[in-house]
Structures are given as structure tokens and as C-alpha cells.
């Protein structure tokens, strides 16, 4: 026989996490152009080099944000599912005398 346990606080936490992820994704999309296409403050080489450094950091941030956006749902799902499954396995082992 199968059972499903629903913990309202875990569902609320998952919804909160999804909302935070959506807000961060939206902010990252909005920030792409202004941060990665930074203009140099002056016409000299130093200004161009500084702008290139900041643009490079912005590109790295965008890559990391994309990786985290794909990893967060996996982490949230596994942390919501794993504890109940582990608890169920322990119950099965106890019932089997193991």
C-alpha cells in the first residue's frame, strides 16, 4: 500500500523558493545589457580596460546565474522528496524486522 505525506510548511517553502528564483531570473535578464555592454568612461586605454574587466565579471555572473537557475529546482525537489522517502524506507525496514 502506498502513502503520500504532505507537509504544508514544505509546500509553502517550495512556493517561496520558486518566487525568489523567478524574481532573480527576472532581475538577471533586466541587467544583461547594461552590465555586459559597459561603455568606457573615457577614451583612454585604462578606461577601456576597466570597462572590459567589469563586462567580463558581468558575463561570468550571467553564466553562474544561469547554472544556479537550473540547479535550484533540482536541489529544492530533492530536499523535499528525500527526507520522506528515507523515513518511509526506515519504516519498511522496521516492519520487516531489519
Gaussian input, Z-matrix of N, CA and C with variables (Angstrom, degrees):
# hf/3-21g

backbone

0 1
 N
 C     1     B1
 C     2     B2     1     A1
 N     3     B3     2     A2     1     D1
 C     4     B4     3     A3     2     D2
 C     5     B5     4     A4     3     D3
 N     6     B6     5     A5     4     D4
 C     7     B7     6     A6     5     D5
 C     8     B8     7     A7     6     D6
 N     9     B9     8     A8     7     D7
 C    10    B10     9     A9     8     D8
 C    11    B11    10    A10     9     D9
 N    12    B12    11    A11    10    D10
 C    13    B13    12    A12    11    D11
 C    14    B14    13    A13    12    D12
 N    15    B15    14    A14    13    D13
 C    16    B16    15    A15    14    D14
 C    17    B17    16    A16    15    D15
 N    18    B18    17    A17    16    D16
 C    19    B19    18    A18    17    D17
 C    20    B20    19    A19    18    D18
 N    21    B21    20    A20    19    D19
 C    22    B22    21    A21    20    D20
 C    23    B23    22    A22    21    D21
 N    24    B24    23    A23    22    D22
 C    25    B25    24    A24    23    D23
 C    26    B26    25    A25    24    D24
 N    27    B27    26    A26    25    D25
 C    28    B28    27    A27    26    D26
 C    29    B29    28    A28    27    D27
 N    30    B30    29    A29    28    D28
 C    31    B31    30    A30    29    D29
 C    32    B32    31    A31    30    D30
 N    33    B33    32    A32    31    D31
 C    34    B34    33    A33    32    D32
 C    35    B35    34    A34    33    D33
 N    36    B36    35    A35    34    D34
 C    37    B37    36    A36    35    D35
 C    38    B38    37    A37    36    D36
 N    39    B39    38    A38    37    D37
 C    40    B40    39    A39    38    D38
 C    41    B41    40    A40    39    D39
 N    42    B42    41    A41    40    D40
 C    43    B43    42    A42    41    D41
 C    44    B44    43    A43    42    D42
 N    45    B45    44    A44    43    D43
 C    46    B46    45    A45    44    D44
 C    47    B47    46    A46    45    D45
 N    48    B48    47    A47    46    D46
 C    49    B49    48    A48    47    D47
 C    50    B50    49    A49    48    D48
 N    51    B51    50    A50    49    D49
 C    52    B52    51    A51    50    D50
 C    53    B53    52    A52    51    D51
 N    54    B54    53    A53    52    D52
 C    55    B55    54    A54    53    D53
 C    56    B56    55    A55    54    D54
 N    57    B57    56    A56    55    D55
 C    58    B58    57    A57    56    D56
 C    59    B59    58    A58    57    D57
 N    60    B60    59    A59    58    D58
 C    61    B61    60    A60    59    D59
 C    62    B62    61    A61    60    D60
 N    63    B63    62    A62    61    D61
 C    64    B64    63    A63    62    D62
 C    65    B65    64    A64    63    D63
 N    66    B66    65    A65    64    D64
 C    67    B67    66    A66    65    D65
 C    68    B68    67    A67    66    D66
 N    69    B69    68    A68    67    D67
 C    70    B70    69    A69    68    D68
 C    71    B71    70    A70    69    D69
 N    72    B72    71    A71    70    D70
 C    73    B73    72    A72    71    D71
 C    74    B74    73    A73    72    D72
 N    75    B75    74    A74    73    D73
 C    76    B76    75    A75    74    D74
 C    77    B77    76    A76    75    D75
 N    78    B78    77    A77    76    D76
 C    79    B79    78    A78    77    D77
 C    80    B80    79    A79    78    D78
 N    81    B81    80    A80    79    D79
 C    82    B82    81    A81    80    D80
 C    83    B83    82    A82    81    D81
 N    84    B84    83    A83    82    D82
 C    85    B85    84    A84    83    D83
 C    86    B86    85    A85    84    D84
 N    87    B87    86    A86    85    D85
 C    88    B88    87    A87    86    D86
 C    89    B89    88    A88    87    D87
 N    90    B90    89    A89    88    D88
 C    91    B91    90    A90    89    D89
 C    92    B92    91    A91    90    D90
 N    93    B93    92    A92    91    D91
 C    94    B94    93    A93    92    D92
 C    95    B95    94    A94    93    D93
 N    96    B96    95    A95    94    D94
 C    97    B97    96    A96    95    D95
 C    98    B98    97    A97    96    D96
 N    99    B99    98    A98    97    D97
 C   100   B100    99    A99    98    D98
 C   101   B101   100   A100    99    D99
 N   102   B102   101   A101   100   D100
 C   103   B103   102   A102   101   D101
 C   104   B104   103   A103   102   D102
 N   105   B105   104   A104   103   D103
 C   106   B106   105   A105   104   D104
 C   107   B107   106   A106   105   D105
 N   108   B108   107   A107   106   D106
 C   109   B109   108   A108   107   D107
 C   110   B110   109   A109   108   D108
 N   111   B111   110   A110   109   D109
 C   112   B112   111   A111   110   D110
 C   113   B113   112   A112   111   D111
 N   114   B114   113   A113   112   D112
 C   115   B115   114   A114   113   D113
 C   116   B116   115   A115   114   D114
 N   117   B117   116   A116   115   D115
 C   118   B118   117   A117   116   D116
 C   119   B119   118   A118   117   D117
 N   120   B120   119   A119   118   D118
 C   121   B121   120   A120   119   D119
 C   122   B122   121   A121   120   D120
 N   123   B123   122   A122   121   D121
 C   124   B124   123   A123   122   D122
 C   125   B125   124   A124   123   D123
 N   126   B126   125   A125   124   D124
 C   127   B127   126   A126   125   D125
 C   128   B128   127   A127   126   D126
 N   129   B129   128   A128   127   D127
 C   130   B130   129   A129   128   D128
 C   131   B131   130   A130   129   D129
 N   132   B132   131   A131   130   D130
 C   133   B133   132   A132   131   D131
 C   134   B134   133   A133   132   D132
 N   135   B135   134   A134   133   D133
 C   136   B136   135   A135   134   D134
 C   137   B137   136   A136   135   D135
 N   138   B138   137   A137   136   D136
 C   139   B139   138   A138   137   D137
 C   140   B140   139   A139   138   D138
 N   141   B141   140   A140   139   D139
 C   142   B142   141   A141   140   D140
 C   143   B143   142   A142   141   D141
 N   144   B144   143   A143   142   D142
 C   145   B145   144   A144   143   D143
 C   146   B146   145   A145   144   D144
 N   147   B147   146   A146   145   D145
 C   148   B148   147   A147   146   D146
 C   149   B149   148   A148   147   D147
 N   150   B150   149   A149   148   D148
 C   151   B151   150   A150   149   D149
 C   152   B152   151   A151   150   D150
 N   153   B153   152   A152   151   D151
 C   154   B154   153   A153   152   D152
 C   155   B155   154   A154   153   D153
 N   156   B156   155   A155   154   D154
 C   157   B157   156   A156   155   D155
 C   158   B158   157   A157   156   D156
 N   159   B159   158   A158   157   D157
 C   160   B160   159   A159   158   D158
 C   161   B161   160   A160   159   D159
 N   162   B162   161   A161   160   D160
 C   163   B163   162   A162   161   D161
 C   164   B164   163   A163   162   D162
 N   165   B165   164   A164   163   D163
 C   166   B166   165   A165   164   D164
 C   167   B167   166   A166   165   D165
 N   168   B168   167   A167   166   D166
 C   169   B169   168   A168   167   D167
 C   170   B170   169   A169   168   D168
 N   171   B171   170   A170   169   D169
 C   172   B172   171   A171   170   D170
 C   173   B173   172   A172   171   D171
 N   174   B174   173   A173   172   D172
 C   175   B175   174   A174   173   D173
 C   176   B176   175   A175   174   D174
 N   177   B177   176   A176   175   D175
 C   178   B178   177   A177   176   D176
 C   179   B179   178   A178   177   D177
 N   180   B180   179   A179   178   D178
 C   181   B181   180   A180   179   D179
 C   182   B182   181   A181   180   D180
 N   183   B183   182   A182   181   D181
 C   184   B184   183   A183   182   D182
 C   185   B185   184   A184   183   D183
 N   186   B186   185   A185   184   D184
 C   187   B187   186   A186   185   D185
 C   188   B188   187   A187   186   D186
 N   189   B189   188   A188   187   D187
 C   190   B190   189   A189   188   D188
 C   191   B191   190   A190   189   D189
 N   192   B192   191   A191   190   D190
 C   193   B193   192   A192   191   D191
 C   194   B194   193   A193   192   D192
 N   195   B195   194   A194   193   D193
 C   196   B196   195   A195   194   D194
 C   197   B197   196   A196   195   D195
 N   198   B198   197   A197   196   D196
 C   199   B199   198   A198   197   D197
 C   200   B200   199   A199   198   D198
 N   201   B201   200   A200   199   D199
 C   202   B202   201   A201   200   D200
 C   203   B203   202   A202   201   D201
 N   204   B204   203   A203   202   D202
 C   205   B205   204   A204   203   D203
 C   206   B206   205   A205   204   D204
 N   207   B207   206   A206   205   D205
 C   208   B208   207   A207   206   D206
 C   209   B209   208   A208   207   D207
 N   210   B210   209   A209   208   D208
 C   211   B211   210   A210   209   D209
 C   212   B212   211   A211   210   D210
 N   213   B213   212   A212   211   D211
 C   214   B214   213   A213   212   D212
 C   215   B215   214   A214   213   D213
 N   216   B216   215   A215   214   D214
 C   217   B217   216   A216   215   D215
 C   218   B218   217   A217   216   D216
 N   219   B219   218   A218   217   D217
 C   220   B220   219   A219   218   D218
 C   221   B221   220   A220   219   D219
 N   222   B222   221   A221   220   D220
 C   223   B223   222   A222   221   D221
 C   224   B224   223   A223   222   D222
 N   225   B225   224   A224   223   D223
 C   226   B226   225   A225   224   D224
 C   227   B227   226   A226   225   D225
 N   228   B228   227   A227   226   D226
 C   229   B229   228   A228   227   D227
 C   230   B230   229   A229   228   D228
 N   231   B231   230   A230   229   D229
 C   232   B232   231   A231   230   D230
 C   233   B233   232   A232   231   D231
 N   234   B234   233   A233   232   D232
 C   235   B235   234   A234   233   D233
 C   236   B236   235   A235   234   D234
 N   237   B237   236   A236   235   D235
 C   238   B238   237   A237   236   D236
 C   239   B239   238   A238   237   D237
 N   240   B240   239   A239   238   D238
 C   241   B241   240   A240   239   D239
 C   242   B242   241   A241   240   D240
 N   243   B243   242   A242   241   D241
 C   244   B244   243   A243   242   D242
 C   245   B245   244   A244   243   D243
 N   246   B246   245   A245   244   D244
 C   247   B247   246   A246   245   D245
 C   248   B248   247   A247   246   D246
 N   249   B249   248   A248   247   D247
 C   250   B250   249   A249   248   D248
 C   251   B251   250   A250   249   D249
 N   252   B252   251   A251   250   D250
 C   253   B253   252   A252   251   D251
 C   254   B254   253   A253   252   D252
 N   255   B255   254   A254   253   D253
 C   256   B256   255   A255   254   D254
 C   257   B257   256   A256   255   D255
 N   258   B258   257   A257   256   D256
 C   259   B259   258   A258   257   D257
 C   260   B260   259   A259   258   D258
 N   261   B261   260   A260   259   D259
 C   262   B262   261   A261   260   D260
 C   263   B263   262   A262   261   D261
 N   264   B264   263   A263   262   D262
 C   265   B265   264   A264   263   D263
 C   266   B266   265   A265   264   D264
 N   267   B267   266   A266   265   D265
 C   268   B268   267   A267   266   D266
 C   269   B269   268   A268   267   D267
 N   270   B270   269   A269   268   D268
 C   271   B271   270   A270   269   D269
 C   272   B272   271   A271   270   D270
 N   273   B273   272   A272   271   D271
 C   274   B274   273   A273   272   D272
 C   275   B275   274   A274   273   D273
 N   276   B276   275   A275   274   D274
 C   277   B277   276   A276   275   D275
 C   278   B278   277   A277   276   D276
 N   279   B279   278   A278   277   D277
 C   280   B280   279   A279   278   D278
 C   281   B281   280   A280   279   D279
 N   282   B282   281   A281   280   D280
 C   283   B283   282   A282   281   D281
 C   284   B284   283   A283   282   D282
 N   285   B285   284   A284   283   D283
 C   286   B286   285   A285   284   D284
 C   287   B287   286   A286   285   D285
 N   288   B288   287   A287   286   D286
 C   289   B289   288   A288   287   D287
 C   290   B290   289   A289   288   D288
 N   291   B291   290   A290   289   D289
 C   292   B292   291   A291   290   D290
 C   293   B293   292   A292   291   D291

   B1=1.4339
   B2=1.5260
   B3=1.3174
   B4=1.4632
   B5=1.5167
   B6=1.3105
   B7=1.4591
   B8=1.5236
   B9=1.2999
   B10=1.4588
   B11=1.5159
   B12=1.3066
   B13=1.4649
   B14=1.5221
   B15=1.3140
   B16=1.4608
   B17=1.5195
   B18=1.3085
   B19=1.4620
   B20=1.5255
   B21=1.3407
   B22=1.4673
   B23=1.5299
   B24=1.3307
   B25=1.4667
   B26=1.5291
   B27=1.3415
   B28=1.4606
   B29=1.5203
   B30=1.3172
   B31=1.4613
   B32=1.5215
   B33=1.3281
   B34=1.4667
   B35=1.5264
   B36=1.3213
   B37=1.4672
   B38=1.5244
   B39=1.3183
   B40=1.4631
   B41=1.5220
   B42=1.3237
   B43=1.4644
   B44=1.5273
   B45=1.3295
   B46=1.4675
   B47=1.5225
   B48=1.3186
   B49=1.4569
   B50=1.5226
   B51=1.3092
   B52=1.4625
   B53=1.5243
   B54=1.3271
   B55=1.4652
   B56=1.5187
   B57=1.3172
   B58=1.4654
   B59=1.5242
   B60=1.3258
   B61=1.4630
   B62=1.5156
   B63=1.3224
   B64=1.4642
   B65=1.5222
   B66=1.3257
   B67=1.4664
   B68=1.5294
   B69=1.3285
   B70=1.4645
   B71=1.5244
   B72=1.3186
   B73=1.4664
   B74=1.5183
   B75=1.3189
   B76=1.4629
   B77=1.5296
   B78=1.3218
   B79=1.4684
   B80=1.5248
   B81=1.3284
   B82=1.4634
   B83=1.5181
   B84=1.3219
   B85=1.4649
   B86=1.5261
   B87=1.3219
   B88=1.4603
   B89=1.5303
   B90=1.3139
   B91=1.4641
   B92=1.5232
   B93=1.3176
   B94=1.4713
   B95=1.5259
   B96=1.3063
   B97=1.4671
   B98=1.5287
   B99=1.3350
   B100=1.4693
   B101=1.5314
   B102=1.3037
   B103=1.4662
   B104=1.5221
   B105=1.3193
   B106=1.4679
   B107=1.5225
   B108=1.3196
   B109=1.4670
   B110=1.5246
   B111=1.3173
   B112=1.4599
   B113=1.5261
   B114=1.3267
   B115=1.4556
   B116=1.5236
   B117=1.3179
   B118=1.4590
   B119=1.5235
   B120=1.3316
   B121=1.4664
   B122=1.5229
   B123=1.3050
   B124=1.4618
   B125=1.5137
   B126=1.3364
   B127=1.4563
   B128=1.5289
   B129=1.3290
   B130=1.4632
   B131=1.5329
   B132=1.3226
   B133=1.4628
   B134=1.5289
   B135=1.3210
   B136=1.4646
   B137=1.5257
   B138=1.3197
   B139=1.4681
   B140=1.5202
   B141=1.3251
   B142=1.4642
   B143=1.5266
   B144=1.3379
   B145=1.4652
   B146=1.5264
   B147=1.3308
   B148=1.4665
   B149=1.5273
   B150=1.3303
   B151=1.4670
   B152=1.5288
   B153=1.3227
   B154=1.4673
   B155=1.5295
   B156=1.3312
   B157=1.4675
   B158=1.5237
   B159=1.3354
   B160=1.4629
   B161=1.5294
   B162=1.3198
   B163=1.4666
   B164=1.5247
   B165=1.3289
   B166=1.4642
   B167=1.5197
   B168=1.3366
   B169=1.4658
   B170=1.5310
   B171=1.3216
   B172=1.4672
   B173=1.5254
   B174=1.3250
   B175=1.4714
   B176=1.5277
   B177=1.3329
   B178=1.4738
   B179=1.5204
   B180=1.3244
   B181=1.4674
   B182=1.5308
   B183=1.3171
   B184=1.4648
   B185=1.5271
   B186=1.3303
   B187=1.4687
   B188=1.5255
   B189=1.3322
   B190=1.4671
   B191=1.5229
   B192=1.3173
   B193=1.4664
   B194=1.5188
   B195=1.3189
   B196=1.4619
   B197=1.5254
   B198=1.3317
   B199=1.4654
   B200=1.5201
   B201=1.3134
   B202=1.4649
   B203=1.5295
   B204=1.3227
   B205=1.4642
   B206=1.5244
   B207=1.3253
   B208=1.4640
   B209=1.5222
   B210=1.3296
   B211=1.4672
   B212=1.5209
   B213=1.3154
   B214=1.4659
   B215=1.5217
   B216=1.3387
   B217=1.4732
   B218=1.5248
   B219=1.3333
   B220=1.4712
   B221=1.5144
   B222=1.3286
   B223=1.4654
   B224=1.5178
   B225=1.3349
   B226=1.4687
   B227=1.5197
   B228=1.3218
   B229=1.4587
   B230=1.5181
   B231=1.3225
   B232=1.4636
   B233=1.5202
   B234=1.3320
   B235=1.4590
   B236=1.5173
   B237=1.3292
   B238=1.4644
   B239=1.5225
   B240=1.3209
   B241=1.4598
   B242=1.5268
   B243=1.3064
   B244=1.4589
   B245=1.5238
   B246=1.3455
   B247=1.4736
   B248=1.5291
   B249=1.3552
   B250=1.4663
   B251=1.5266
   B252=1.3321
   B253=1.4654
   B254=1.5216
   B255=1.3259
   B256=1.4638
   B257=1.5215
   B258=1.3208
   B259=1.4602
   B260=1.5265
   B261=1.3358
   B262=1.4638
   B263=1.5134
   B264=1.3282
   B265=1.4659
   B266=1.5149
   B267=1.3335
   B268=1.4646
   B269=1.5241
   B270=1.3376
   B271=1.4649
   B272=1.5218
   B273=1.3439
   B274=1.4617
   B275=1.5252
   B276=1.3309
   B277=1.4593
   B278=1.5238
   B279=1.3241
   B280=1.4664
   B281=1.5257
   B282=1.3367
   B283=1.4601
   B284=1.5291
   B285=1.3361
   B286=1.4588
   B287=1.5266
   B288=1.3125
   B289=1.4606
   B290=1.5128
   B291=1.3519
   B292=1.4613
   B293=1.4155
   A1=108.11
   A2=116.61
   A3=121.68
   A4=110.75
   A5=114.82
   A6=121.39
   A7=109.20
   A8=115.07
   A9=120.95
   A10=107.59
   A11=116.14
   A12=120.72
   A13=108.33
   A14=116.52
   A15=121.45
   A16=107.96
   A17=115.41
   A18=121.09
   A19=107.15
   A20=117.62
   A21=120.44
   A22=114.23
   A23=117.74
   A24=119.55
   A25=111.40
   A26=116.70
   A27=119.50
   A28=111.04
   A29=117.01
   A30=120.07
   A31=110.82
   A32=116.97
   A33=120.72
   A34=110.55
   A35=116.67
   A36=120.50
   A37=111.02
   A38=116.68
   A39=120.25
   A40=110.67
   A41=117.05
   A42=120.52
   A43=110.45
   A44=117.15
   A45=120.56
   A46=110.90
   A47=116.47
   A48=121.18
   A49=110.64
   A50=116.90
   A51=120.80
   A52=110.57
   A53=117.04
   A54=120.89
   A55=112.13
   A56=116.56
   A57=120.64
   A58=110.04
   A59=116.35
   A60=120.40
   A61=112.26
   A62=117.22
   A63=120.92
   A64=111.15
   A65=116.78
   A66=120.79
   A67=111.00
   A68=116.65
   A69=119.96
   A70=111.59
   A71=117.11
   A72=120.41
   A73=110.99
   A74=115.94
   A75=120.54
   A76=111.01
   A77=116.76
   A78=120.70
   A79=111.14
   A80=117.02
   A81=120.09
   A82=111.61
   A83=117.22
   A84=120.58
   A85=110.02
   A86=116.52
   A87=121.23
   A88=111.18
   A89=117.50
   A90=121.49
   A91=114.30
   A92=118.82
   A93=120.12
   A94=111.95
   A95=118.16
   A96=121.00
   A97=113.01
   A98=119.60
   A99=117.83
   A100=114.13
   A101=118.01
   A102=119.25
   A103=113.45
   A104=118.05
   A105=119.43
   A106=112.64
   A107=117.57
   A108=121.42
   A109=110.13
   A110=116.06
   A111=121.90
   A112=110.56
   A113=116.15
   A114=121.57
   A115=109.41
   A116=115.32
   A117=120.07
   A118=109.56
   A119=116.12
   A120=120.98
   A121=111.41
   A122=117.09
   A123=121.46
   A124=110.04
   A125=115.50
   A126=120.36
   A127=112.13
   A128=117.10
   A129=119.89
   A130=111.27
   A131=115.03
   A132=121.08
   A133=112.49
   A134=117.04
   A135=120.50
   A136=110.13
   A137=117.29
   A138=120.83
   A139=110.82
   A140=116.53
   A141=120.54
   A142=110.61
   A143=116.71
   A144=120.18
   A145=111.15
   A146=117.25
   A147=120.82
   A148=110.06
   A149=117.07
   A150=120.59
   A151=110.51
   A152=117.04
   A153=120.68
   A154=111.16
   A155=117.09
   A156=120.68
   A157=110.10
   A158=116.57
   A159=119.52
   A160=111.65
   A161=117.42
   A162=120.13
   A163=110.75
   A164=116.43
   A165=120.27
   A166=111.95
   A167=116.03
   A168=119.52
   A169=110.61
   A170=116.15
   A171=119.76
   A172=110.88
   A173=117.12
   A174=120.11
   A175=111.02
   A176=116.48
   A177=119.74
   A178=110.93
   A179=116.21
   A180=120.28
   A181=110.63
   A182=117.03
   A183=120.28
   A184=110.86
   A185=117.30
   A186=119.95
   A187=110.89
   A188=116.97
   A189=120.17
   A190=111.49
   A191=116.63
   A192=120.10
   A193=111.03
   A194=116.32
   A195=120.32
   A196=110.34
   A197=116.82
   A198=120.04
   A199=111.20
   A200=117.52
   A201=121.01
   A202=111.18
   A203=116.75
   A204=119.72
   A205=110.97
   A206=116.71
   A207=118.75
   A208=111.66
   A209=117.51
   A210=120.41
   A211=112.50
   A212=118.21
   A213=121.39
   A214=113.27
   A215=120.50
   A216=118.32
   A217=112.92
   A218=117.01
   A219=119.36
   A220=110.84
   A221=117.15
   A222=120.93
   A223=109.98
   A224=116.38
   A225=120.06
   A226=110.62
   A227=116.89
   A228=120.44
   A229=111.02
   A230=117.06
   A231=118.63
   A232=111.37
   A233=118.76
   A234=118.90
   A235=111.78
   A236=118.01
   A237=119.92
   A238=111.48
   A239=117.21
   A240=120.68
   A241=111.97
   A242=118.38
   A243=121.47
   A244=114.69
   A245=120.68
   A246=118.19
   A247=114.03
   A248=119.62
   A249=117.39
   A250=112.97
   A251=117.25
   A252=119.59
   A253=110.58
   A254=116.69
   A255=119.89
   A256=110.38
   A257=117.22
   A258=121.32
   A259=110.00
   A260=116.60
   A261=120.63
   A262=112.04
   A263=117.56
   A264=120.85
   A265=111.05
   A266=116.58
   A267=119.18
   A268=110.55
   A269=117.20
   A270=120.21
   A271=110.68
   A272=116.16
   A273=120.09
   A274=111.21
   A275=116.89
   A276=120.62
   A277=110.93
   A278=116.21
   A279=119.76
   A280=110.55
   A281=116.54
   A282=120.26
   A283=110.96
   A284=115.97
   A285=119.98
   A286=111.83
   A287=116.53
   A288=119.85
   A289=113.17
   A290=117.06
   A291=119.94
   A292=112.35
   D1=138.23
   D2=-179.19
   D3=-103.02
   D4=146.04
   D5=177.76
   D6=-128.10
   D7=149.56
   D8=174.70
   D9=-123.85
   D10=125.60
   D11=177.55
   D12=-107.61
   D13=127.28
   D14=179.02
   D15=-115.14
   D16=124.16
   D17=178.79
   D18=-109.13
   D19=109.73
   D20=-175.89
   D21=-54.23
   D22=-37.55
   D23=-179.63
   D24=-64.66
   D25=-36.13
   D26=177.89
   D27=-68.44
   D28=-39.00
   D29=177.24
   D30=-64.79
   D31=-41.35
   D32=178.22
   D33=-64.75
   D34=-40.08
   D35=178.51
   D36=-64.78
   D37=-40.15
   D38=178.13
   D39=-64.05
   D40=-40.19
   D41=177.98
   D42=-65.73
   D43=-40.73
   D44=177.04
   D45=-62.03
   D46=-43.39
   D47=179.87
   D48=-63.06
   D49=-40.04
   D50=177.86
   D51=-63.60
   D52=-41.28
   D53=178.50
   D54=-64.12
   D55=-40.81
   D56=177.87
   D57=-64.73
   D58=-43.25
   D59=178.77
   D60=-61.80
   D61=-40.86
   D62=178.32
   D63=-64.83
   D64=-42.06
   D65=179.43
   D66=-64.00
   D67=-42.37
   D68=178.83
   D69=-66.17
   D70=-41.32
   D71=178.53
   D72=-62.11
   D73=-42.81
   D74=178.81
   D75=-62.92
   D76=-43.53
   D77=179.09
   D78=-64.41
   D79=-38.59
   D80=179.14
   D81=-66.18
   D82=-40.36
   D83=178.24
   D84=-63.46
   D85=-41.34
   D86=180.00
   D87=-65.69
   D88=-32.97
   D89=-174.63
   D90=-87.30
   D91=-6.31
   D92=-174.67
   D93=-58.19
   D94=-60.03
   D95=-174.23
   D96=-63.30
   D97=-49.39
   D98=-177.61
   D99=-64.25
   D100=-26.30
   D101=-176.25
   D102=-95.32
   D103=-33.58
   D104=-177.09
   D105=-88.07
   D106=-20.21
   D107=-179.67
   D108=-110.02
   D109=46.25
   D110=-176.33
   D111=-69.27
   D112=132.57
   D113=177.61
   D114=-87.86
   D115=149.42
   D116=177.37
   D117=-70.05
   D118=144.35
   D119=-179.08
   D120=-70.11
   D121=-28.20
   D122=179.93
   D123=-138.96
   D124=-177.51
   D125=-177.80
   D126=-94.07
   D127=8.12
   D128=-177.31
   D129=-91.00
   D130=169.72
   D131=-177.43
   D132=-67.58
   D133=-35.97
   D134=-178.75
   D135=-64.70
   D136=-44.75
   D137=178.95
   D138=-61.51
   D139=-41.46
   D140=178.53
   D141=-64.42
   D142=-40.72
   D143=180.00
   D144=-66.61
   D145=-41.58
   D146=179.00
   D147=-63.93
   D148=-43.25
   D149=178.35
   D150=-62.25
   D151=-38.86
   D152=178.97
   D153=-65.90
   D154=-38.87
   D155=178.60
   D156=-63.33
   D157=-47.59
   D158=-179.47
   D159=-65.67
   D160=-37.51
   D161=176.90
   D162=-64.37
   D163=-38.55
   D164=177.08
   D165=-63.77
   D166=-41.75
   D167=177.06
   D168=-63.40
   D169=-38.93
   D170=179.31
   D171=-64.69
   D172=-40.24
   D173=177.49
   D174=-64.32
   D175=-41.59
   D176=176.83
   D177=-61.95
   D178=-41.62
   D179=178.32
   D180=-61.22
   D181=-42.46
   D182=179.66
   D183=-63.77
   D184=-40.56
   D185=178.64
   D186=-64.61
   D187=-45.16
   D188=179.13
   D189=-64.94
   D190=-38.51
   D191=179.03
   D192=-63.56
   D193=-39.68
   D194=178.05
   D195=-64.51
   D196=-43.13
   D197=178.41
   D198=-63.44
   D199=-41.94
   D200=-179.93
   D201=-68.45
   D202=-35.00
   D203=179.19
   D204=-64.25
   D205=-33.10
   D206=178.24
   D207=-82.98
   D208=-25.72
   D209=-178.89
   D210=-82.28
   D211=-32.91
   D212=-174.57
   D213=-58.16
   D214=-46.40
   D215=178.55
   D216=-61.74
   D217=-35.54
   D218=178.46
   D219=-65.77
   D220=-42.12
   D221=-179.91
   D222=-66.25
   D223=-45.01
   D224=-179.01
   D225=-62.86
   D226=-43.37
   D227=-179.13
   D228=-65.59
   D229=-45.18
   D230=-177.88
   D231=-67.28
   D232=-34.48
   D233=-179.84
   D234=-77.09
   D235=-21.09
   D236=175.44
   D237=-82.38
   D238=-32.85
   D239=-174.42
   D240=-90.92
   D241=-40.00
   D242=-172.54
   D243=-59.77
   D244=-49.00
   D245=-178.47
   D246=-58.95
   D247=-45.37
   D248=177.55
   D249=-63.38
   D250=-37.37
   D251=178.67
   D252=-65.51
   D253=-42.07
   D254=178.65
   D255=-63.38
   D256=-40.49
   D257=178.43
   D258=-63.41
   D259=-42.81
   D260=178.44
   D261=-62.99
   D262=-38.70
   D263=177.68
   D264=-64.51
   D265=-40.04
   D266=178.33
   D267=-64.68
   D268=-37.88
   D269=177.69
   D270=-64.51
   D271=-42.17
   D272=178.33
   D273=-62.60
   D274=-41.78
   D275=179.24
   D276=-65.44
   D277=-40.52
   D278=179.59
   D279=-65.36
   D280=-39.72
   D281=-179.84
   D282=-67.81
   D283=-32.20
   D284=179.91
   D285=-81.79
   D286=-4.12
   D287=178.85
   D288=85.67
   D289=16.84
   D290=-177.87
   D291=-103.00

